[in-house]
Amino acid sequence: MTEQRRRWPASVYGHGTDPDPRFSLANERTFLAWARTGLALLAGAAALDALDLPLHHVVQSLLAALLALAGVLTAAAAWWGWARTERAMRENRALPSNPAMLVVVVSVVVVGVALAVASLARSVS
């Protein structure tokens, strides 16, 4: 009898049976896409903080902080979503939804609207 190697995290791999590798690899690609989205939000936060924009500095800092927080939450949600999806596939359950999409959409909309308003205000004055 061969000894099965331990896989991490046990909270995922310690349950059920291995799904078709194509599904696990697709889940991994989805995780990486969410991680890239989190990184893009962090880069946007750094740019927003560094640029001289026609915004009050407190507003600009708050918008940058919002994007940074959204980036961190998105990266964390990427891991959480990967683990939940992988475990559901291993246990032959329905795939879970991803609430991280709401964080990304709300953050981008708030920052986008604030930048558009600032741009319009600058062009009018």
PyMOL commands that set and color helices and strands:
alter all, ss='L'
color gray80, all
select helices_A, chain A and resi 10-13+21-50+57-90+100-124
alter helices_A, ss='H'
color red, helices_A
deselect
rebuild
show_as cartoon
